[in-house]
Amino acid sequence: MNALAQVPADFLVALGTLRKAQCRSELRLDEIPAPARLAPYAVALGAEVFSPTAATRQVPVHGPAAKAFAQSQSSNPSSEEDDELATGRFILLYDPEGSAVWEGEFRIVTYIRAQMDAEMGNDSMLGSVAWTWLVDALENHAAPYRAAGGTATRILSESFGTLTGRPDTIDIELRASWTPGGADVQAHLEAWSDMVCTFAGLPPLPPGVTGLPNRRLN
């Protein structure tokens, strides 16, 4: 039996909308193994944001759902000189039975981590700002959602002994989840990808400018 025949129609629709997402060229997006215990059906994407110079040397790609679409391939691995600014994960869960906690059949779970400069990293309002970035991104992309929640964590890394010479760093981690308004989750992935770029410190795109599609069709 065709594997796709066993996949619920609503989840296939959601996968199709993910594939249509258009993300910024600085973002390299690719499918990663999805968690197996959170829901009967799931797809996960991993993101890395590199400096604009590094982005010009790469062809960002993403291909959600290996069973539904052809395997995607990155053009070239990043070089050691590439400046990674932020990383993240985007996971779409689907339970045909629905969930009272989710308030729906779909749930989006995300994670973003980025290193902050000293001034911003020490700001006591950083966690609130990070949450605002998420809410604003969803609203700017007109992505309907409900039951949103999350935590923001600041991580101070200090070096000692033979590593004393390394400068202290402060990272911000945002773990969040929300329930999309339906199976069309294209705007949600686009909003999240913009948010990852915001964490990376990249300036927003000018009004009316659409990010380049970061996938390659085989």
Backbone hydrogen bonds, N-H to C=O, Kabsch-Sander energy under -0.5 kcal/mol:
donor,donor_aa,acceptor,acceptor_aa,energy
5,A,2,N,-1.0
6,Q,3,A,-1.4
7,V,4,L,-1.4
12,L,8,P,-1.9
13,V,9,A,-2.3
14,A,10,D,-2.1
15,L,11,F,-2.4
16,G,12,L,-2.2
17,T,13,V,-2.0
18,L,14,A,-1.9
19,R,15,L,-1.8
20,K,16,G,-0.9
21,A,18,L,-1.4
23,C,21,A,-0.5
23,C,212,L,-0.6
27,L,24,R,-1.6
28,R,26,E,-0.5
28,R,48,E,-3.0
29,L,27,L,-0.7
30,D,46,G,-2.1
32,I,44,A,-2.1
41,Y,94,Y,-1.6
43,V,92,L,-1.8
44,A,32,I,-0.6
45,L,90,F,-2.7
46,G,30,D,-3.1
47,A,88,G,-2.8
48,E,28,R,-1.8
49,V,86,A,-2.8
50,F,26,E,-1.6
50,F,48,E,-0.5
51,S,83,D,-1.7
55,A,51,S,-2.3
56,T,52,P,-1.4
57,R,54,A,-1.5
58,Q,55,A,-1.7
68,A,65,A,-0.6
69,F,65,A,-2.4
75,S,59,V,-0.7
82,D,79,S,-1.5
84,E,82,D,-0.9
85,L,49,V,-3.7
86,A,49,V,-1.2
87,T,113,R,-2.4
88,G,47,A,-2.0
89,R,111,Y,-2.5
90,F,45,L,-2.7
91,I,109,V,-2.8
92,L,43,V,-2.8
93,L,91,I,-0.6
93,L,107,R,-3.3
94,Y,41,Y,-2.5
95,D,105,E,-2.6
98,G,95,D,-2.2
99,S,104,G,-1.5
103,E,99,S,-2.2
104,G,99,S,-1.4
107,R,93,L,-1.8
108,I,178,W,-3.0
109,V,91,I,-2.7
109,V,107,R,-0.5
110,T,176,A,-3.5
111,Y,89,R,-2.0
112,I,174,L,-1.9
113,R,87,T,-2.6
114,A,172,I,-1.8
115,Q,85,L,-0.7
116,M,170,I,-3.2
121,G,117,D,-3.2
122,N,118,A,-1.6
123,D,120,M,-1.4
126,L,123,D,-1.9
129,V,125,M,-2.5
130,A,126,L,-2.6
131,W,127,G,-2.0
132,T,128,S,-2.1
133,W,129,V,-2.2
134,L,130,A,-1.4
135,V,131,W,-2.3
136,D,132,T,-3.0
137,A,133,W,-2.1
138,L,134,L,-2.2
139,E,135,V,-2.3
140,N,136,D,-3.0
141,H,137,A,-1.5
142,A,139,E,-1.4
143,A,138,L,-2.8
146,R,179,T,-1.5
149,G,177,S,-2.3
151,T,175,R,-2.6
153,T,173,E,-2.8
155,I,171,D,-2.9
156,L,154,R,-0.5
157,S,155,I,-0.6
157,S,169,T,-3.0
158,E,156,L,-0.6
163,L,160,F,-2.1
164,T,161,G,-1.8
166,R,163,L,-2.1
169,T,157,S,-1.9
170,I,116,M,-0.7
171,D,155,I,-2.6
172,I,114,A,-2.8
173,E,153,T,-2.8
174,L,112,I,-2.6
175,R,151,T,-2.7
175,R,173,E,-0.5
176,A,110,T,-1.9
176,A,174,L,-0.5
177,S,149,G,-2.6
178,W,108,I,-2.0
179,T,146,R,-2.6
181,G,144,P,-1.9
185,V,183,A,-1.1
189,L,185,V,-2.0
190,E,186,Q,-2.2
191,A,187,A,-2.5
192,W,188,H,-2.5
193,S,189,L,-2.5
194,D,190,E,-1.9
195,M,191,A,-1.9
196,V,192,W,-2.3
197,C,193,S,-1.8
198,T,194,D,-2.0
199,F,195,M,-2.5
200,A,196,V,-1.7
201,G,198,T,-1.5
202,L,197,C,-2.3
209,V,206,P,-2.1
215,R,213,P,-0.9
